[in-house]
Each structure stands twice: as C-alpha cells, then as structure tokens.
Amino acid sequence: MKVLLDENFPLHLLSVLRSSGVEADHIITLDWRGVPDSVIRERVTGQDVLSVMQDVEFLTAVVEPFALVLVSRVRQSRPIGERVSIWEQAVRQLLSESGEDRLFELGDDGQLFPWRETAG
C-alpha cells in the first residue's frame, strides 16, 4: 500500500518514510499543491492508498477512493521531530494491521482510533 501525504505535512516525513522502506508520495512532490480535495480523491480512486491528511472533510466526504484515511489531530505547536515520529508510528501501525475500519483519527498523544460519525 502506498502512503499519500497531504501538503500540510513536512517533506521530512516523506523522507523518513521512504528511507525506512515505505512507498510514499507527497502532494507537493506530485505537483498537486493547491489542488482541491475532491480532485485528489478522483486522482487516486481505485488505488491502494493510505491518505494522511489534516482535513476532517476527508472523514465525512469519502467516496471510496482510499483504502485508508488518517486524519491527524497532532498539534502543530509540537516540535517537528515529535510530530514526525508520531506520524511515522501511526502510518506503520496502519500499514501493518488489517481490519474493517477505513477511517482513523490520530490524537495529539499518538493514539489511533477509528473515526465514528456522530449525530449533531
């Protein structure tokens, strides 16, 4: 499974993932910067992708283009090294596990949990 990082994530995370053997791309390196989320979803439809985003809209507007969606809630105020480490661990965990859940949130503490839509 390929990992696709949204443009809000540092390119350093891409480098860390690739250097550890993860097949990954970044919106910036694909020259998709500024492309609307709906277009990104269309471009990867049918591909085996773990999409790492910070946009909650990906949790509520998914139309089956992604194998997995991870929305990060990790605070930008954390040092960059801590954020990269938290994101890398979450990506590795999702790539190594299989289950029915396809939509996940990543808490600031590094905990992954399946996203559940709530009423209201």
Backbone bond lengths (Angstrom), bond angles and torsions (degrees), N, CA, C in turn:
res aa  C-N    CA-C-N  psi(-1)  N-CA   C-N-CA  omega(-1)  CA-C   N-CA-C  phi
1 M - - - 1.441 - - 1.528 108.96 -
2 K 1.321 115.43 135.82 1.458 121.76 178.85 1.528 109.46 -90.06
3 V 1.332 116.15 147.23 1.459 122.68 176.54 1.526 107.93 -103.72
4 L 1.334 116.16 133.76 1.455 122.03 175.88 1.519 108.33 -118.26
5 L 1.343 116.33 116.92 1.460 121.95 179.92 1.520 109.95 -95.02
6 D 1.325 116.13 133.21 1.452 121.21 176.77 1.527 109.61 -69.30
7 E 1.324 116.36 163.22 1.459 120.79 -175.56 1.525 113.44 -65.87
8 N 1.328 118.88 -15.00 1.465 121.78 178.97 1.526 113.02 -75.78
9 F 1.304 117.29 -12.03 1.457 121.04 -177.96 1.529 110.21 -92.32
10 P 1.336 116.58 144.10 1.467 119.34 -178.33 1.528 111.83 -67.56
11 L 1.316 115.60 145.10 1.462 120.56 177.06 1.526 110.99 -62.01
12 H 1.322 116.65 -22.52 1.472 120.07 176.99 1.532 110.69 -60.01
13 L 1.327 117.68 -36.73 1.466 120.52 177.44 1.521 110.22 -62.61
14 L 1.327 117.21 -41.11 1.459 120.91 176.77 1.525 110.01 -58.48
15 S 1.305 116.70 -46.05 1.466 121.95 179.82 1.524 111.42 -61.58
16 V 1.328 116.77 -43.95 1.469 121.30 179.62 1.528 110.42 -62.32
17 L 1.321 116.83 -46.02 1.462 119.98 -179.51 1.523 111.49 -63.52
18 R 1.329 116.42 -46.81 1.463 119.85 -179.66 1.519 111.67 -63.22
19 S 1.324 117.58 -40.46 1.470 120.08 -177.80 1.527 111.76 -68.32
20 S 1.323 116.51 -19.43 1.463 119.36 177.78 1.528 112.08 -99.40
21 G 1.359 116.10 11.72 1.452 119.52 172.98 1.513 116.13 94.57
22 V 1.328 117.72 4.36 1.460 120.44 179.17 1.526 108.68 -85.17
23 E 1.320 117.06 131.67 1.457 121.15 175.46 1.527 107.50 -77.67
24 A 1.325 116.45 114.28 1.463 120.30 -173.53 1.520 111.31 -142.07
25 D 1.329 114.72 152.23 1.457 123.77 173.21 1.514 108.08 -133.58
26 H 1.311 115.47 166.48 1.451 122.68 -178.83 1.522 107.46 -133.41
27 I 1.301 116.95 141.96 1.464 121.50 179.74 1.530 110.93 -51.16
28 I 1.325 117.27 -39.20 1.469 120.90 -178.61 1.523 111.26 -68.43
29 T 1.332 117.96 -44.31 1.463 120.13 -178.30 1.528 112.08 -70.61
30 L 1.323 116.21 -21.30 1.465 120.87 175.84 1.524 111.27 -85.92
31 D 1.328 116.48 -2.07 1.466 123.09 -177.53 1.526 111.34 62.62
32 W 1.340 115.89 39.04 1.459 122.18 178.29 1.522 111.50 -108.59
33 R 1.322 118.52 14.86 1.465 121.70 -178.34 1.524 109.18 -57.02
34 G 1.332 116.07 131.81 1.454 121.58 178.23 1.518 115.26 81.94
35 V 1.328 116.73 -3.15 1.461 120.69 179.44 1.538 108.08 -71.60
36 P 1.333 118.28 133.48 1.472 120.31 179.28 1.530 111.79 -59.04
37 D 1.338 114.77 148.13 1.465 120.70 179.66 1.518 111.97 -54.11
38 S 1.326 116.98 -38.46 1.468 119.97 -178.59 1.531 110.91 -62.08
39 V 1.315 117.89 -36.55 1.460 121.86 178.98 1.531 109.94 -71.29
40 I 1.321 116.64 -39.92 1.474 120.18 177.48 1.525 109.35 -60.09
41 R 1.335 116.35 -45.12 1.469 119.74 178.91 1.529 110.44 -58.89
42 E 1.316 116.89 -43.44 1.469 120.59 179.48 1.525 111.42 -62.69
43 R 1.334 117.30 -40.64 1.468 121.61 -176.22 1.519 112.66 -67.28
44 V 1.319 117.40 -26.74 1.465 119.00 -177.88 1.526 112.82 -108.13
45 T 1.319 116.40 8.83 1.457 120.39 178.88 1.525 109.91 -55.61
46 G 1.309 115.12 131.62 1.454 120.69 177.57 1.518 114.59 84.61
47 Q 1.315 118.03 -5.35 1.459 120.81 178.88 1.522 109.87 -91.28
48 D 1.305 116.15 154.24 1.461 122.87 178.56 1.526 107.61 -87.50
49 V 1.348 115.92 91.96 1.456 121.73 -169.29 1.523 111.43 -130.75
50 L 1.329 115.71 139.44 1.461 122.85 165.45 1.516 105.19 -102.35
51 S 1.316 117.16 110.91 1.452 122.62 -178.31 1.519 108.82 -94.95
52 V 1.333 116.33 122.31 1.463 122.06 -178.51 1.528 106.93 -106.72
53 M 1.308 115.85 114.68 1.458 122.93 -172.38 1.521 111.06 -131.56
54 Q 1.313 114.86 170.57 1.456 121.57 169.25 1.519 110.17 -119.12
55 D 1.316 116.98 1.35 1.463 123.00 -177.06 1.523 110.67 -91.44
56 V 1.324 115.98 114.43 1.460 121.18 179.02 1.526 110.89 -60.78
57 E 1.335 117.09 -25.60 1.461 120.49 179.73 1.528 112.16 -56.27
58 F 1.328 116.67 -27.29 1.465 119.55 178.65 1.525 111.53 -67.80
59 L 1.315 117.33 -22.53 1.456 120.03 178.30 1.519 111.45 -80.53
60 T 1.313 116.35 -30.38 1.460 119.61 -174.68 1.517 113.13 -101.42
61 A 1.334 118.03 -12.29 1.467 120.28 -175.27 1.521 112.89 -120.79
62 V 1.305 117.16 19.52 1.460 119.93 -178.35 1.526 109.60 -69.43
63 V 1.320 115.21 132.04 1.461 121.16 179.51 1.524 108.71 -121.13
64 E 1.311 117.37 46.93 1.456 124.74 178.11 1.522 116.76 62.45
65 P 1.334 120.31 25.26 1.455 116.56 177.84 1.515 113.06 -84.85
66 F 1.298 117.35 -21.99 1.453 120.74 -173.30 1.519 111.41 -109.35
67 A 1.305 115.55 143.84 1.457 119.10 171.45 1.518 109.19 -67.58
68 L 1.323 116.24 -44.51 1.460 122.49 -179.78 1.523 109.48 -141.40
69 V 1.334 115.99 148.89 1.463 121.23 173.40 1.516 107.25 -128.73
70 L 1.326 115.63 130.07 1.460 122.31 176.46 1.517 107.55 -120.74
71 V 1.332 116.22 118.89 1.456 121.00 177.17 1.524 107.77 -106.14
72 S 1.315 114.99 122.00 1.457 121.57 -176.31 1.522 111.90 -85.79
73 R 1.318 115.20 134.33 1.469 122.97 172.95 1.537 109.58 -112.57
74 V 1.319 116.08 15.54 1.472 120.78 -179.60 1.530 107.81 -70.38
75 R 1.324 115.80 127.67 1.466 121.04 -176.47 1.522 112.11 -66.18
76 Q 1.310 115.52 136.92 1.460 121.44 177.27 1.528 111.64 -68.22
77 S 1.312 117.70 -15.68 1.463 120.65 179.22 1.534 112.23 -76.14
78 R 1.320 117.72 -13.49 1.469 120.78 175.54 1.526 109.14 -67.53
79 P 1.322 117.51 148.55 1.469 119.39 174.86 1.533 110.28 -58.07
80 I 1.318 116.04 144.80 1.459 122.12 -175.49 1.532 112.40 -54.84
81 G 1.319 117.15 -40.08 1.465 120.55 179.54 1.515 112.38 -61.57
82 E 1.341 117.12 -40.48 1.464 121.22 177.93 1.525 110.78 -65.15
83 R 1.351 115.97 -44.03 1.462 119.30 -179.69 1.524 111.21 -62.65
84 V 1.319 116.97 -45.51 1.467 120.55 179.96 1.525 110.12 -60.65
85 S 1.308 117.04 -42.17 1.467 120.87 179.46 1.531 111.28 -63.35
86 I 1.321 117.29 -44.60 1.465 121.68 179.31 1.530 109.97 -62.51
87 W 1.332 116.65 -46.14 1.463 120.18 -179.33 1.526 111.33 -64.67
88 E 1.334 116.64 -43.30 1.468 119.63 -179.69 1.522 110.63 -60.55
89 Q 1.335 117.60 -45.40 1.465 120.82 179.97 1.526 111.35 -61.91
90 A 1.330 116.74 -40.61 1.467 119.90 179.85 1.521 111.17 -65.77
91 V 1.324 117.07 -43.15 1.469 121.02 178.30 1.516 109.77 -60.61
92 R 1.317 117.11 -47.34 1.473 120.62 179.77 1.523 111.43 -59.99
93 Q 1.329 116.53 -41.53 1.457 120.36 179.81 1.528 110.52 -62.95
94 L 1.317 117.55 -45.81 1.457 119.95 -179.46 1.522 112.33 -67.49
95 L 1.322 117.24 -35.20 1.468 119.85 178.89 1.522 112.04 -70.19
96 S 1.328 116.95 -27.10 1.461 120.08 -176.60 1.526 113.22 -91.31
97 E 1.310 117.33 -17.18 1.460 120.85 -178.25 1.521 110.32 -104.60
98 S 1.288 115.33 149.25 1.459 118.46 172.33 1.516 107.41 -126.03
99 G 1.276 115.51 144.33 1.459 120.55 -179.59 1.510 109.58 -169.52
100 E 1.297 114.72 -177.35 1.459 119.83 -177.84 1.523 112.47 -80.33
101 D 1.333 117.33 -29.41 1.455 119.99 -177.87 1.520 110.01 -67.89
102 R 1.329 116.34 138.97 1.469 121.94 -179.41 1.520 112.30 -119.54
103 L 1.338 117.60 -17.93 1.455 122.33 -177.67 1.520 109.33 -115.19
104 F 1.334 116.01 127.22 1.461 120.69 -176.23 1.514 111.21 -133.70
105 E 1.327 114.30 151.46 1.452 121.88 170.08 1.521 107.36 -115.09
106 L 1.319 115.00 146.88 1.456 121.76 177.27 1.511 107.45 -115.25
107 G 1.330 115.86 115.00 1.455 120.71 -179.08 1.515 111.92 -73.75
108 D 1.305 115.84 164.69 1.463 121.63 179.71 1.522 111.76 -60.80
109 D 1.332 116.32 -24.63 1.465 120.73 179.89 1.532 112.23 -85.93
110 G 1.342 117.66 2.45 1.457 121.03 178.97 1.513 114.26 89.56
111 Q 1.318 117.46 2.34 1.460 120.76 179.91 1.524 110.76 -82.88
112 L 1.316 114.79 132.18 1.462 121.94 175.77 1.516 109.21 -93.07
113 F 1.312 116.32 138.00 1.451 118.47 173.22 1.519 109.56 -146.39
114 P 1.332 116.36 144.14 1.462 120.09 178.13 1.518 109.75 -61.70
115 W 1.319 115.97 139.31 1.453 121.00 178.15 1.510 109.12 -80.66
116 R 1.307 114.63 133.92 1.461 120.79 177.24 1.512 107.67 -124.90
117 E 1.324 115.75 123.72 1.456 119.61 177.43 1.521 108.77 -70.59
118 T 1.326 115.01 133.78 1.455 119.95 178.47 1.513 109.34 -114.79
119 A 1.302 115.70 146.90 1.468 120.25 179.84 1.515 109.81 -71.37
120 G 1.339 115.66 146.27 1.451 121.39 174.03 1.456 111.94 81.48
